[in-house]
Amino acid sequence: MRLLKAFIFSLFSLTALAAKKTTTDKFQEYHSKALSSTPLRLDDALYDHLTAAPRNHTLVVLLTALEAKYGCALCREFQPEWDLVAKSWLKGDKSGRSRVLYGTLDFADGRAVFQRLMLQTAPVLLLFQPTVGPNAKLDGQPIRYDFNNGPQTAEQVHAYIARHVASEVKPPVVRPVNYIRIVAVTTAVLGLITFFSVASPYILPVIQNRNLWAAISLIAVLLFTSGHMFNHIRKVPYVAGDGKGGVSYFAGGFSNQFGLETQIVAAMYGVLSFATISLALKVPRMSDPRSQQVAVLVWGCVMLGMYSFLLNVFRVKNGGYPFWLPPF
């Protein structure tokens, strides 16, 4: 009887030892392969082998469809980011202390797995946590990461994986140096510097011209005081019908306006500004007194007419406004 108990105990010990050796050897074997090529390229059999319990390692698998005939643009956009995550992790943990393996299962190589998981879309990221060892999880089912918000960056996926890996070793994503971009930016900067060095004698007088900046400032002031931003924010109509078969150019009330109304008001402000500037700067420089008197009368009449029309528009906007100015 004692001999039988000793035999059974030895059998169980050997079985447990063999299971532990198998799981350990499984990780070491595929970690060694990953050192030469990561992420691992999986098929149906290799996927089942690496995800089978017991496992004392974390497995992150991307199920994708890269061939053009499947029309998965998101798969092809995300693949470089996925490769970057796997390579960065392995580069920072060549000894395998985190016990994480990365794999890619393409639809062309794993139709059976896609059918078994009833996947209708790709890509899908599955994270299998260990079932034995100090960081084992009771639930051996994978954690799924869906791409509901479109393409994900390597940093976003790395943060997701790091949250579910219990190891303290979590190498960050290290993007390779983009030498083409550096050369392009450097060339563009040098080209701009050269261009401004050569063209500065011709450009600086234009940029430093006070009349140019005065005109730009005046146009900006007229544009924004007439309600241009209001039109863009509210998406107002250009004109509207008046209910009698005609067209209404001005909207009643202070909280409404039309697109054409903004242009008319800006034009009135522009004419008033030009008349004021002419009376203040141009007319005093005239040498002929008679021409100066005529200019004063002309610009004075223009200002009177514009102010009269402006008050008339204001009365349309506010029906209770009591003041007016002839001729309108």
Disulfide bonds with the S-S distance in Angstrom:
Cys72-Cys75 2.06
